[in-house]
Amino acid sequence: MQKQTEIYMKQNHMTRPGDGVLVGLSGGADSVGLLLVLWKLRETFQISLRALHVHHGLRGGGGSGRGIFTDAV
């Protein structure tokens, strides 16, 4: 997946050296996977990387553990 993401990003000129990339982090497998791949590619693309998690309270009690998890990530 890392190599496919690298190729896609290069083909589509998604970043320039020095860019900052903000990843929306839900705590689910997809967003954590994306963050991990971009973390591994950050030096290749010379980007800075940040993650943002917003606990919006829409899941009731189900989302509270994800906030703790995303804090740890």
C-alpha positions, 0 to 999 in steps of 0.5 A, a space after each residue: 500500500 505504501 508504494 501504491 500511495 507513493 506512485 499515486 501522490 507523485 503522478 497527481 502532484 499532491 504535495 510539494 517539498 515543505 508542504 504540511 499535510 493534515 490527516 483527519 484521524 477517526 481512530 478507525 483502521 482506514 485513517 490510522 493506516 493512512 497516517 502510518 503510510 504518510 508517516 513512512 513517506 514524509 521524508 520522501 516527499 519532504 512534508 510535515 505531518 499532523 493528525 487531527 481528531 475531533 470528538 464530536 459526540 455524535 456516536 454516543 458512548 461508542 466513540 469515547 475510546 477512540 479519543 483515548 486511542 488517537 491521543 496515543 497515536 
